[in-house]
């Protein structure tokens, strides 16, 4: 990057415009022009999907209007810029074009949320040559950052932007070199994103639904479980507000996944936590899973509806309108019930009691037999046992092919996946890749088999809710019948692929991976 391409400098807070003009040569060589206010508001999904793709979406508001811009991260260039007066929420609300396409592709079902707002004033300055011609343009920026995370705006470092004038690039380069030598001001980053977030106590990627834990070997099992369960509780708590407000479907999805993981940790990592504590909270989190289920089922249907329509002949697609209206009605009802449950005492006391217990110095009751053992010993023992059960049940399912056996196998595979997720930091990452890959493929197959069966049954139940006197009743039933048939055919296809998927999981190579990672580890620490 050449000097004339730099964005400028970070300035001391006490350097005002009068003093800056003096540093630039006084009023004869530097002229102050306009002063204008502006604001920048940054947006992303709750789980940082744009930042994860190294993109920044922001709305710039000046006296001339509002622009929505998509920029490459860091000091990157502005990729797209469109006029947009509204508040960006859903990609579909944005003006048609490359910006909407790019943002929509990354966000999928997630809503845009305002992250932080930067408010500032820009003072324009001109550096003049001996002929009185402008050879360098400058901007002095005074900035503050604000968001719902803080009670009052936070000051950011003032900035001096150097803007080369065509034909006078050498003058800009000379000015940059002089200011660098004389004052040693640090170079300003090209984007305010990271600094403005840090000022309000946030950073890109500070939330992820992925379970990333760095549990080290030789840590006591009870301490490792405390860490896992607290991390999952954090995830549940962070998704409550978005779930209650129904901002988008992924808040509830992430809340439910963290709930399932919590129940799995309580149920699968045995003899570490006190028995009474495990029994109490397994039951209480099971209740949370139950009350969040109906809304999530309807969320899935609403997400799948565009695919359902696309699977039908064009002439039949509008016949699903009554189905969509029915699902939206049911969803509204179930969402209201869910919001009431999340506002209720039972839910609030569940989270409060659970956090108080996890943050206490010691758990109440008699510790489990394995509480003081190294976590790698407990983890390897449990993973190996669940893996052996998956092998046994999977071989039986291949032999008999009964749907119920495949459903039970899926449950066991999920338990195995959760255990590996909890403790993956204890094992070499490269060695885990093959284990995770084959398990994921098997779970995807079992999930498709069960999901298609559930979808077909749910569609039948929804069809039974239709009023026979409703316009379009018969056409809607025919369209739903076609969807049920498609779901059952997809289920049959998944069933046909099951034997091959399980054979890959049950291969000699994969068995050797599990043995080396978990059985050998368990035996070596026994």
Buried (B, 14 or more C-beta within 10 A) or exposed (E): EEBBBBBBBBBEEEBBBEEBBEBBEEEEBBBBEEEBEBBBBBBBBBBBBBBBEEBBBBBBBEEEEBBBBBBBBEBEEEBBEBEBEEEBBBBEEBEEEEBBEBBEEBBEEBBBBBBBBBBBBBBBBBBBEEEEEBBBBBBBBBBBBBBEBBEEBBEBBBBBBBBBBEEBBEBBBBBBEEBBEEEEBEBBBBBBBBBBBBBBEBEBEEBEBEBEBEBEBEBBBBBBBBBBBBBBBEBBBBBBEBBBEBBBBBBBBBBBBBBBBBBBBBBBBBBBBBEEBBEBBBEBBEBBBEBBBBBBBBBBBBBBBEEBBEBBEEEBBBBBBBBBEBBBEBBEEBBEEBBEBBEEEEBEEBBEEBBEBBEEEEBEEEBBEBBEBBBBBBBBBBBBBBBEBBBEBBEBBBEEEEEEBBBBBBBBBBBBBBBBBBBBBBBEEEEBEBBBEBBEBBBEBBBBBBBBBBBBEBBEEBBEEBEEEEEBBEBBBEBBEBBBEBBBEBBEEBBEBBBEBBEEBBEEEBBEBBBBBBBEBBEEBE
